[in-house]
């Protein structure tokens, strides 16, 4: 049975949300769309300038005046700082930071080069750290309050062949989330993460074999991958005031069974 796409309920009305890796058709783009549909002003960001421009034009056609775009390479601190400063310049503040940027790939530890390991860790873990730190500093400067939502993965908990670099990075995102939540608690800022198991989007098909995707889908209780917007819905919940008592949590977005 296909899931029903939900209507917006103004869960983020009046809030300013920044989403990294929001271009294209993946979880980041779905999160940006859902935030717009929930009433937020949204800054979409990505390192891929052309795709980001296309995403901006699409969102502007649907939500004119409530969306802006800024390019950002999360491996560069100057880019991250410019993203935060730019978002504040456009909308006056930041209430929610959704750290979605990540880099995957499949390679056995036996064959993995240092560069492959480092690239995945730098985008997925270090990039999340850089954006979290910058967003927290801005939220504190505003007087406190706000929410950060990180994108982790169930492979941070579960072993999978060829995923040592990605799994290590995502496990790091989980640990970062829990520790940053304690550091931010005195300022009324919440830090949580989602851990999707399998979300269907074109980029995943480029870096994963069709056989593995079929196998992973068969492990899910529903016998299918999640739609990106189903993951985005949980991100919206964690960003909203409905999650006011949740911090330092990693929420599994999965129907996977052993």
Rosetta blueprint (number, residue, H / E / L):
1 X L
2 X L
3 X L
4 X L
5 X L
6 X L
7 X L
8 X L
9 X L
10 X L
11 X L
12 X L
13 X L
14 X L
15 X L
16 X E
17 X E
18 X E
19 X E
20 X L
21 X L
22 X L
23 X L
24 X L
25 X L
26 X L
27 X H
28 X H
29 X H
30 X H
31 X H
32 X H
33 X H
34 X H
35 X H
36 X H
37 X H
38 X L
39 X L
40 X L
41 X E
42 X E
43 X E
44 X E
45 X E
46 X E
47 X L
48 X L
49 X H
50 X H
51 X H
52 X H
53 X H
54 X H
55 X H
56 X H
57 X H
58 X H
59 X H
60 X H
61 X H
62 X H
63 X H
64 X L
65 X L
66 X L
67 X E
68 X E
69 X E
70 X E
71 X E
72 X L
73 X L
74 X L
75 X L
76 X L
77 X H
78 X H
79 X H
80 X H
81 X H
82 X H
83 X H
84 X H
85 X H
86 X H
87 X H
88 X H
89 X H
90 X H
91 X H
92 X L
93 X L
94 X L
95 X L
96 X E
97 X E
98 X E
99 X E
100 X L
101 X L
102 X L
103 X L
104 X L
105 X L
106 X L
107 X L
108 X L
109 X L
110 X L
111 X L
112 X L
113 X L
114 X H
115 X H
116 X H
117 X H
118 X H
119 X H
120 X H
121 X H
122 X H
123 X H
124 X H
125 X H
126 X H
127 X H
128 X H
129 X H
130 X H
131 X H
132 X H
133 X H
134 X H
135 X H
136 X H
137 X H
138 X H
139 X H
140 X H
141 X H
142 X L
143 X L
144 X L
145 X L
146 X E
147 X E
148 X E
149 X E
150 X E
151 X E
152 X L
153 X L
154 X H
155 X H
156 X H
157 X L
158 X L
159 X L
160 X L
161 X L
162 X L
163 X L
164 X H
165 X H
166 X H
167 X H
168 X H
169 X H
170 X H
171 X H
172 X H
173 X H
174 X H
175 X H
176 X H
177 X H
178 X H
179 X H
180 X H
181 X H
182 X H
183 X H
184 X H
185 X H
186 X L
187 X L
188 X L
189 X E
190 X E
191 X E
192 X E
193 X E
194 X E
195 X E
196 X E
197 X L
198 X L
199 X E
200 X E
201 X L
202 X H
203 X H
204 X H
205 X H
206 X H
207 X H
208 X L
209 X L
210 X H
211 X H
212 X H
213 X H
214 X H
215 X H
216 X H
217 X H
218 X H
219 X H
220 X E
221 X L
222 X L
223 X L
224 X L
225 X L
226 X E
227 X E
228 X H
229 X H
230 X H
231 X H
232 X H
233 X H
234 X H
235 X H
236 X H
237 X H
238 X H
239 X H
240 X L
241 X H
242 X H
243 X H
244 X L
245 X L
246 X L
247 X L
248 X L
249 X L
250 X E
251 X E
252 X E
253 X E
254 X L
255 X L
256 X E
257 X L
258 X L
